[in-house]
Amino acid sequence: MSKGIVTEYPEICIFCGRQAEAEHHLIFGTAGRELSERDGLKIPVCNNCHNMGQKLCRIHENPMAERLSKMLGQAIWEKEWITANSQQEPRKAREAFRKRYGRSYL
């Protein structure tokens, strides 16, 4: 698994602590997944927490978990943007995210 910007432990499922077997892209969908990969917006997950567990215990096909995933991805992206663009106003990060990903989840 390649390293994302969310955690320093890519081998551990971020939810349950088991061995990670997959990566979950925090912003997903047709174009979102590719951008998410480039931006490091992914988290290590076990298959159970990703898409094979019970509906309320996994990310995919769980509307609330999917929504929170995208919100987390945007918040982390904006934090990174603000850090990299310290001369800019922090609120411009939201505009930059919208421009890159096509919408805001926050």
Residue pairs with C-beta under 8 A, 6 or more apart in sequence:
1 10
1 11
1 20
1 23
1 44
2 10
2 23
2 37
3 10
3 40
4 10
4 23
4 40
4 41
4 42
4 43
4 44
5 39
5 40
5 41
5 76
5 80
6 14
6 26
6 40
6 41
6 42
6 43
6 72
6 76
7 14
7 43
7 44
9 44
10 20
10 44
11 19
11 20
11 44
12 18
12 19
12 20
12 44
13 19
13 20
13 21
13 44
13 45
13 46
13 49
14 20
14 43
14 44
14 45
14 49
15 45
15 46
15 49
16 46
16 48
16 49
18 46
18 48
19 46
20 44
20 45
20 46
21 45
21 46
21 47
21 50
22 44
22 45
22 46
22 47
22 50
22 51
23 42
23 43
23 44
23 45
24 42
24 43
24 44
24 45
24 50
24 59
24 69
25 32
25 33
25 36
25 37
25 41
25 42
25 73
26 36
26 41
26 42
26 43
26 69
26 70
26 72
26 73
26 76
27 33
27 35
27 36
27 41
27 69
27 70
27 73
27 74
27 77
27 101
27 105
28 36
28 69
28 70
31 101
31 102
32 101
35 41
35 100
35 101
36 42
36 73
39 77
39 80
41 73
41 76
41 77
45 59
47 53
48 57
48 58
49 57
49 58
49 59
50 58
50 59
50 60
51 58
51 59
51 60
51 61
52 58
55 61
55 62
56 62
58 65
59 65
59 66
59 69
60 66
67 105
70 105
71 105
71 106
73 105
74 97
74 101
74 104
74 105
74 106
75 106
77 93
77 97
77 100
77 101
78 93
78 94
78 96
78 97
78 106
79 93
81 93
81 96
81 97
82 88
82 90
82 93
85 92
85 93
85 96
94 104
94 106
97 104
98 104
